[in-house]
Amino acid sequence: MSQNYVSRTGDTYTFLTDDEQDIAREIKNTPVDSAVITKAISDIIFGKLFVSKKFKYGKYDFPYDQRIDEAVIGQLTGSVALHFITVASEIYSTDDSIS
């Protein structure tokens, strides 16, 4: 698998063709900008899912900080935070994941 000769899908291993090996090497060697990924995640979470920038409790509204991994999205209010951890985070561990 590390040499890109075989592919694993679940418990099944298959040999890759020469073209598939080339594609797998290109994917492996493509640099990934974590800032772009964090921006895309924040656009989905805070742009589509949690559109309101405040938590409403009764007649009171509480602004909250928006965080994804170690990145702060927007301005800090210092009170309540809505913090999402992804597998790319330094503080993520497999013990925290749900199977």
Short mmCIF file of the C-alpha atoms (twelve columns), coordinates in Angstrom:
data_MODEL
# 
_entry.id   MODEL 
# 
loop_
_atom_site.group_PDB 
_atom_site.id 
_atom_site.type_symbol 
_atom_site.label_atom_id 
_atom_site.label_alt_id 
_atom_site.label_comp_id 
_atom_site.label_asym_id 
_atom_site.label_seq_id 
_atom_site.Cartn_x 
_atom_site.Cartn_y 
_atom_site.Cartn_z 
_atom_site.pdbx_PDB_model_num 
ATOM 1  C CA . MET A 1  0.000   0.000  0.000   1 
ATOM 2  C CA . SER A 2  2.832   2.457  0.774   1 
ATOM 3  C CA . GLN A 3  4.271   1.849  -2.717  1 
ATOM 4  C CA . ASN A 4  0.836   2.341  -4.359  1 
ATOM 5  C CA . TYR A 5  0.704   -1.186 -5.820  1 
ATOM 6  C CA . VAL A 6  -2.452  -2.241 -3.984  1 
ATOM 7  C CA . SER A 7  -5.603  -0.487 -2.841  1 
ATOM 8  C CA . ARG A 8  -7.628  -1.383 0.218   1 
ATOM 9  C CA . THR A 9  -11.397 -1.091 0.453   1 
ATOM 10 C CA . GLY A 10 -12.577 -2.462 3.773   1 
ATOM 11 C CA . ASP A 11 -11.114 -5.973 4.012   1 
ATOM 12 C CA . THR A 12 -10.590 -6.289 0.250   1 
ATOM 13 C CA . TYR A 13 -7.226  -5.627 -1.407  1 
ATOM 14 C CA . THR A 14 -6.934  -5.093 -5.169  1 
ATOM 15 C CA . PHE A 15 -3.907  -4.548 -7.389  1 
ATOM 16 C CA . LEU A 16 -3.757  -1.153 -9.076  1 
ATOM 17 C CA . THR A 17 -3.115  -0.672 -12.776 1 
ATOM 18 C CA . ASP A 18 -0.191  1.498  -13.881 1 
ATOM 19 C CA . ASP A 19 -2.539  4.444  -14.464 1 
ATOM 20 C CA . GLU A 20 -4.136  4.002  -11.036 1 
ATOM 21 C CA . GLN A 21 -0.681  3.856  -9.446  1 
ATOM 22 C CA . ASP A 22 0.276   7.132  -11.143 1 
ATOM 23 C CA . ILE A 23 -2.922  8.783  -9.930  1 
ATOM 24 C CA . ALA A 24 -2.386  7.491  -6.388  1 
ATOM 25 C CA . ARG A 25 1.186   8.918  -6.394  1 
ATOM 26 C CA . GLU A 26 -0.060  12.300 -7.634  1 
ATOM 27 C CA . ILE A 27 -2.720  12.434 -4.922  1 
ATOM 28 C CA . LYS A 28 -0.160  11.468 -2.291  1 
ATOM 29 C CA . ASN A 29 2.263   14.184 -3.476  1 
ATOM 30 C CA . THR A 30 -0.335  16.961 -3.766  1 
ATOM 31 C CA . PRO A 31 0.186   19.595 -1.054  1 
ATOM 32 C CA . VAL A 32 -2.850  20.389 1.069   1 
ATOM 33 C CA . ASP A 33 -3.378  23.867 2.519   1 
ATOM 34 C CA . SER A 34 -5.057  23.441 5.890   1 
ATOM 35 C CA . ALA A 35 -6.236  27.067 5.904   1 
ATOM 36 C CA . VAL A 36 -8.288  26.451 2.756   1 
ATOM 37 C CA . ILE A 37 -9.848  23.350 4.298   1 
ATOM 38 C CA . THR A 38 -10.639 25.159 7.554   1 
ATOM 39 C CA . LYS A 39 -12.246 27.999 5.572   1 
ATOM 40 C CA . ALA A 40 -14.408 25.541 3.618   1 
ATOM 41 C CA . ILE A 41 -15.495 23.782 6.816   1 
ATOM 42 C CA . SER A 42 -16.321 27.095 8.489   1 
ATOM 43 C CA . ASP A 43 -18.353 28.203 5.464   1 
ATOM 44 C CA . ILE A 44 -20.472 25.073 5.769   1 
ATOM 45 C CA . ILE A 45 -20.839 25.017 9.552   1 
ATOM 46 C CA . PHE A 46 -21.198 28.719 10.291  1 
ATOM 47 C CA . GLY A 47 -22.591 29.783 6.925   1 
ATOM 48 C CA . LYS A 48 -25.266 27.123 6.434   1 
ATOM 49 C CA . LEU A 49 -25.837 25.178 9.661   1 
ATOM 50 C CA . PHE A 50 -25.397 27.769 12.419  1 
ATOM 51 C CA . VAL A 51 -26.369 30.968 10.616  1 
ATOM 52 C CA . SER A 52 -27.248 32.902 13.768  1 
ATOM 53 C CA . LYS A 53 -24.204 34.283 15.556  1 
ATOM 54 C CA . LYS A 54 -25.992 34.181 18.905  1 
ATOM 55 C CA . PHE A 55 -27.406 31.506 21.184  1 
ATOM 56 C CA . LYS A 56 -30.948 32.339 22.278  1 
ATOM 57 C CA . TYR A 57 -32.003 31.386 25.804  1 
ATOM 58 C CA . GLY A 58 -35.456 32.635 26.690  1 
ATOM 59 C CA . LYS A 59 -35.489 36.343 25.952  1 
ATOM 60 C CA . TYR A 60 -31.690 36.618 26.125  1 
ATOM 61 C CA . ASP A 61 -29.214 36.353 23.255  1 
ATOM 62 C CA . PHE A 62 -25.639 35.269 23.959  1 
ATOM 63 C CA . PRO A 63 -22.986 35.783 21.270  1 
ATOM 64 C CA . TYR A 64 -20.573 32.878 20.895  1 
ATOM 65 C CA . ASP A 65 -17.042 32.431 19.593  1 
ATOM 66 C CA . GLN A 66 -16.697 30.325 16.483  1 
ATOM 67 C CA . ARG A 67 -13.783 27.885 16.355  1 
ATOM 68 C CA . ILE A 68 -12.662 25.075 14.117  1 
ATOM 69 C CA . ASP A 69 -9.704  23.095 15.422  1 
ATOM 70 C CA . GLU A 70 -7.198  25.707 16.620  1 
ATOM 71 C CA . ALA A 71 -8.536  28.470 14.338  1 
ATOM 72 C CA . VAL A 72 -10.829 31.256 15.503  1 
ATOM 73 C CA . ILE A 73 -13.472 32.266 12.967  1 
ATOM 74 C CA . GLY A 74 -14.492 35.907 13.244  1 
ATOM 75 C CA . GLN A 75 -14.038 37.984 16.393  1 
ATOM 76 C CA . LEU A 76 -13.753 36.664 19.932  1 
ATOM 77 C CA . THR A 77 -16.455 37.643 22.408  1 
ATOM 78 C CA . GLY A 78 -14.865 35.825 25.328  1 
ATOM 79 C CA . SER A 79 -18.046 34.306 26.677  1 
ATOM 80 C CA . VAL A 80 -19.414 31.129 25.074  1 
ATOM 81 C CA . ALA A 81 -17.730 29.147 22.289  1 
ATOM 82 C CA . LEU A 82 -18.971 26.755 19.639  1 
ATOM 83 C CA . HIS A 83 -15.845 24.679 18.946  1 
ATOM 84 C CA . PHE A 84 -15.622 21.959 16.287  1 
ATOM 85 C CA . ILE A 85 -12.733 19.490 16.275  1 
ATOM 86 C CA . THR A 86 -11.775 17.691 13.063  1 
ATOM 87 C CA . VAL A 87 -9.414  14.768 12.540  1 
ATOM 88 C CA . ALA A 88 -6.795  17.271 11.309  1 
ATOM 89 C CA . SER A 89 -6.650  18.919 14.737  1 
ATOM 90 C CA . GLU A 90 -3.662  18.503 17.040  1 
ATOM 91 C CA . ILE A 91 -6.029  17.856 19.960  1 
ATOM 92 C CA . TYR A 92 -8.039  15.152 18.183  1 
ATOM 93 C CA . SER A 93 -7.422  11.597 19.330  1 
ATOM 94 C CA . THR A 94 -8.930  8.331  18.211  1 
ATOM 95 C CA . ASP A 95 -10.218 7.811  21.759  1 
ATOM 96 C CA . ASP A 96 -12.573 10.771 21.165  1 
ATOM 97 C CA . SER A 97 -14.067 9.326  17.980  1 
ATOM 98 C CA . ILE A 98 -17.299 7.392  17.839  1 
ATOM 99 C CA . SER A 99 -17.275 4.125  15.931  1 
# 
